[in-house]
Amino acid sequence: MNKQIIFNLPVKDLDKSKAFFAALGFGFNPAYSNGNAAFMDVVDGTLHVMLMTEAFFSSFTNRPVVQAKEANEVIICLSCESRGEVDSLIAKATAAGARIPHPPEDHGFMYDQGFEDLDGHLWNLVWMAPKA
């Protein structure tokens, strides 16, 4: 069985969020997208994000939608191929309107930096040194 991870994120403005993530190089599958949601490919065939308008997201739960600029439930962490890829994605995120909450952290064996997307969801980009 082909396992995939698909997580749902509520967004205030679907078109702006799609433009933001497209600027980072992520693609969208129109077959699973409409005016309420956009199916974003993060890691081809294995990891996807369904960006959902807050109203549509709310239809799946009786709990209030967390405003990610005020509280967080999760930090989405993506591994990168190199330090350069971390820096490149951070530069793209910044150019697309992301907020950068802290400078890069270099621990020798690991290099990381994060960004806050347009809705306040936290994303962390990390490169791990290969084991010797």
Buried (B, 14 or more C-beta within 10 A) or exposed (E): EEEEEEEBBBBBEBEBBBEBBBBBEBEBEEEEBEEBBBBBBBEEEEBBBBBBBBEBBBEEEEEEEBEBEEEEEEEBEBEBEEBEBBBBBBEBBEEBBBBEEEEBEEEEEEBBBBBBBBBBBBBBBBBEEEEE
